[in-house]
């Protein structure tokens, strides 16, 4: 941990006094890869209170509790004009390219903070960022009411997908969980069926399961070097959709023939936005709404909370999934 100057908001910006910042799987990958240079400030899952306003900011007051949307696009390109700023070629993310929330304060554009209920636990409020990722992935997957959804991976993103899919009208929500504590949380969040790792690794078994109970949408949340795209292809029904939200850091095992024969749609999903196709409604707005309604059910996901001066311990705990960590957060 290092001391850096307290940031001051410029025109159109606000400063947020951070109350909670979660550690994400991508943070772990970047950390272990040596991406974060000395003096950089990681953390893109943050929430807190507005404590300073830049010139020209209106419509929000100091003291307001907010979740921070860390993505910044150029604001000029065709993608930004369509509300898809996460795929802007100049997009930057607080906590990766810009100072983030693993600090006492962070400065962001005023239109990138979203009010949260005053009584919402800060740790739950900081889940708005990963929940917005999930909302976007389900929208990209074309989730329709009554559909059966299979989630691959039961980390924080996978478990949030169960809650969001149910909230957005899914019929049955299934999930693949490696560890008992993940399976227990998935059931508590309303998962209809929990598959074990052995079933998920057996393509013939997945095909049989999908024939017996057709799976409309598979949401891949694992990434890394996992063999999940082949599993998704085996499980999804003909004409179904695979929404890929997991971050792959190497070319994954991939068999296009089953996807072609089934005419499966492969939908890649990156972050979130305010798509004009949805009337400009921010994915973050849906995320905050879900968190407010599901706060009690989601509370067990917050398995570890540490102070800012123990950030190194927090990264170590978050890296050890067998220790029972789901979401590790920092409370500055």
C-alpha positions, 0 to 999 in steps of 0.5 A: 500500500502506498500514499497518493494525493487525494484526487480532486474532481474536474469539470463534470466529475465527482469524487466518491469516498469509497466505502467498499471495493470488491476484488474481481477475478480479472484483478487477480489475473492482472495482479499475478501477471504483473500488470499493475505498476507501482503507484497504480490504483486497482479496483473497479467494483466500488461504492461509496458516498459523494464527497465533492462535486466538480464544476458544472455537476448538478442533479446529485448532492454530496453525501449521496450513496452511489455505486461507481460505473468504472467504464469511460468511452470517448463519447464521440464514436458510433459505439458510444452514441449507441450507448455501447461505450464498453466496446469503444476503441478508446474505452478505459476502465477505472481500476485498470487503465485509470485510478480505481477504488482500492483507495480512500477516494476515486474521481469519476464522471458524474454520469458514471455514478448510480444512486443506491438505497441509503440503507444498502450494505456498502459491500452489496452496493459494490456488487453493482459492477459485477451484477451489471456485467451479468445483466449485460450478458443475459441481454446479449444472450437474448434471455426471454421469460420462461427460458431454461438457463445453464450457468457454467461456473459458480464464482461470484459472476456465476452466482450473481447470474442465478439471481439476475436470471431469476429476476429477469424472468428465466424459468429454470436456472441451472449451474455447474459448481465445483465446491460444496460452498458454491453449490450451497449458495447457488441453491440458496439463490434459487438455482433449480439444479446444481451440476457437479464438476464430473457432469460438466466435464462429460460432454456426452452427459451434458448432451443427454441432459440437454436433450432431456431438458432443452437448455435455451441459454448457456452463460459461460463465466469461467474463462481462463483456460477452462474447457467450457466452450465445448461443454456449452456447445454440448449442453445448449439446444439447437438454435440456442445461445451461448453468452460468453462473459468469462475472460479467456487468457489463452485460446480455449478448446473449441469445436465449431462443428456441434455449434454449426450443426445446431445453428447456435449463436455465440454471443460475446459479452464485455462489461455493460453500457446504456444501449439505445436499443434498450431505450438508453437504460443503463445495465447498472440501473437494472443491477442496482434494482436487483441488488436492492431486492435480493440484498438478503439472499446475496449477503452470503456472497460477501465472504471476507471484508478487510481494511485497506491496509490488508489489501495484500492479504485480501488478494491472497484470500481471493486467490484461494477459492478452496478456502471458501472465498466468494467475494473478498472486499476492501472497506477503506 
